[in-house]
């Protein structure tokens, strides 16, 4: 997602610098430094050498599929990385805003079933029930503490399940399309008929840019300092698989007894606050997004 956002900001004339944990062979018209958000001295150096005024903080473990079997690593990267960022922002008196990329996983298993009927709102208790979600709850708490005590300007975006070209972490839709293109069956795990809050990467980037530029007095979610970001509609895996079949007619669908890889996510999320305060709502339907992802993967 960082690449998509950076391209969008660069096209608008924004001067930027990126930080990534791994090197990339791709050439970019902006500097990208290699390092780890757990290294506070590195964060301090970046702020000093590049005159940082605002931050989009998406550095860290990017989802529950990455390394939830190593809880300490998840917390060290996400929570400590967030602490380092806010502490450096405090000492350097960051003049602009920090946008923290949080997750729908903060709502936890308690909200999973109930949200199928009633979309979750931002003021719902955060009862994350696995390491990744808990690390995001901790990161949001740090944000509120630094805003409340140190008067930093910061907002969290609780982003649902992102899909789109360029995503390197596990993505169920990407896997479906790759399987179909490879003439392998599309596997549907248990829970394939439960709604999921997919959101296309371009819509997420638009939300981030909107929050970066939003006047402070427009933010009315002052208790949570957080907004839901999700896509239009709540398709099931089965519905998505059936659409992939229309793109690859030879693709077969096979059901398995494997557990749902997206359990413990909010299934439906309210966008009332995001529409009211940010003036943002998703534009890319699931069919349009799957078509775009298919086109990228089929090249």
N, C-alpha and C positions, 0 to 999 in steps of 0.2 A: 504493500500500500504506500510505503514511503516514496517509491519511485514515481507512482502516479501523482501523488500530492506535490512532489517537488517539481515535476513537469508543469503542473497546473500553476503553481506559484511563480515559477520562472517565466512562464509565458505572460504572466501579468506584470512582469518587471520587478518582482521581489528578489532582493539579494538574499541568498541563503547558503547554508553550509549543512552538510549531512554527516551523520555518525552511524557507522555500521560495524557490526562485530566481525564481519568477514570481508575480504577483498572481493572486488568484482572487476571483470575484464571490460565491462561496458563503459564507454566514454560518456561523460556527462559534462555539461557546460557550467557546472558548479562544483566546488570542492567537496569531496566525501572523505572524511577521516575514518580510519579503522581503529576501533577501540571498544571498551566495555563501559557501560553506564555505572558499573560498580566501582570504577576508578574515579574518585572525586577530583583528584588532581588533574586528570584529563579534562573533566567537565570545566574546571576552573580555567584551564589553558584555552579551551575552545571559546569560552565567554570572552576572555581577555583579548585573544588574537583576532577574533572575528567580530568584535563589537556587537554581540548578540543582544537583541532587544525583545524578541518574543520567541517562544518555543512550542513546537508540537512534540509532545513526548509519547512516542510509540515504541521506544527502545525497550527490549526485554523479551521474555517468553511470550509468544504471540497467540497462544491458545491452549486449551486443556489437552490437546492431542500431542503436544510437543514433548514435554518431560514431566508429566504429572506423577510419574513413578519416582521422581526425585524431588520431593517437596522442598527440601532445604535449598536446592538450586533455584526452584521457581521463586521462593520468597527472597532469596538473596538478590536475584536479578531484578525482579519487579519492585519489591518494596524498598530495598536498599538503593536501587537505581533511582527511584522516585525521591527518596530522602536526599540523596546527593544532589539531584537537580534543584530541589527547593532550597536546600541549604546554600548552594552557590548563588541561586537567584536572590536569596535574602542578603547575603554578604555583599553582593555586587549591586544591590538595589535595582533589580531588573525593571525597566520602565514599562514594558509591555506585558502581554498576557501569556500564560502557560495553558495550553490545551492538553489535558491528560486523556489519552485514549484508553478508556476503561472498557467494560464488557457487560453484556447481558448476563454473564455468569455470576455477577454479584448477587442476583436475586435468589439463586440456589434452587435446590430440589423442592423446597417448600412452596415455591411459586410455580413450579413446572406444571403440575396438573391444574391448579386453579386458573392459570393464565390461558388455558385452552378455552375457557369460558369468558374470563374477564381480563383484558390486557393489563399488564402491570404498569403502574405509574411510578414516577420517580421517588415518591415519598414512602413507598413500600419498604418495610424493614429489609435490610440486606443480610440474608441468611445463606450465603455461599456455603457449599457443602463439599468442595474439593479444593486442592491446593491452588490452582490457578485463580479460581473465583475469589478465594480468600485473600490472595495477594493483591487483587484489584480492590477489594474492600479496604484493605490496609492502605493502599495507595490513595484512595479517595479520602480516607480519614486524615492522612498527612496533608493533602491538599486543603481540606477545610481548616486544619490547624494553622497552616502557614497563612492562609487568607485571613483568618480571624485574628491571629496574634500578630503577624508580621505585616499585614495589609498588602500582601501580594495580590495580583490579579490573576485568577486561575479558574478554569471551568473543566469539568469532566464530561466526556461523551461516552455513554454506555452503548457501545456498538454491538449489534447482534452478529449473526454469522455472515462473514464477508466472503464473497466469491468474485472471480474475475481473473483475467489473464495476468500472469506474472506471480501469482501466489505460490510460494514454495512450501508452506506448511500444508498438512493434510486438508483437503477440501473434498467433501463427498460428491459435489457436482462435477468437479474436475475429474475425479476418479471414474465416475459414470461415463463421461465422454471419452476418456482415454481407453476404458475397457471396450466401449462400442467401436472405436476406431481400430482397436487391436483385434477385433473379432472375438473378444472374450465376453462372457455374460456380464450384464450389469447386476451386481449383487445388492439385494435389498435386505438389510438387517431387520431384526424385530423392532417395532416402533415405526415402521415405514409409512404408516397411515396417520401419524400424529403431525400436526402442523409445525412448521419451523420458520423462524424469522430471518429469511435470507435477505441480504442487502448487497447490491452491486457496488463494486469498488468506486466507481465514479460518483455515485450518490454519497458515499461516505466522505470522499474528498471535498465535495461541494459543501457538506455540513461542516467540516473542519474549517474550510476557508471562511464560511459565514461566521463561525464563532470567533475566529481570529480577528475579524473586522467589526464585530458587533459592539456598539457603545455599551458601556458598563450599565447604564441605567435601564437597558432593555432586559437585563437578566433578572427575572422575577423569581426564579427557583433559588432564592437566597439561603434556604435551609440546607438543601442538598448540593447546590452548585453543580448540578448534573442534569443531563438531558438524554433521553432515549434516542437512538439512531437505528432505524430498521427500515426494511423495504416494504413495498406495497403488497398486500395479500400475504397469506400464510400457507404456501404450498406444502404438500407432503412429499416425501421422497418418491413415493409411487407415482404421483402426478408428474414429477420432474423426469423420472425414468421413462414414462410414457411419451413425454415430449422429446426426449433424446432419441427415442425410437423413430419419431417422425423425421429426425435429421439423419439417422443412420438406420434405415428400414431393416437391415439384416441383423440388428442387435437383438439379443435375447435377454430376458429378465429372469433371474434366478433368486428365489427367496432363501434366506439362511436363518439359522437360529442364533446368530451372533448378537450380542447386546447392542443396543442403540448407542452409537458413538457420540450422539449429541444430547444424551440425557443430562439432566441438571441445568439445562438452559431454560430461560423464560421462553414460552412458546409463542405468545403474542405480547406485543409491547405497545403501550399507548404513545401516540405522537402528538397529543393535544398540546403539551407544554412546548415542544419543539416547534410546532406550527405557530403557536401564539407568540412566543418570544423571539425565535430565530427567523421566522418566516420561511422555514425550510420544510420540505417534504420530498420523499423519494420520487424519482421520475422514471426509473427503469423497471419495467415489469419483469417477472421471473422468466417469461418466455423470451423477451427481448434480451435479457442478460445471458440466458443460456445460449441463445443464438450467437451473441457476440463472443462468448467464450468458446463455443464450438468453432467458429471461424478462425479464432486465434490458434487453437490447438490443431486444426486440420491443415494448416499451412505446411 
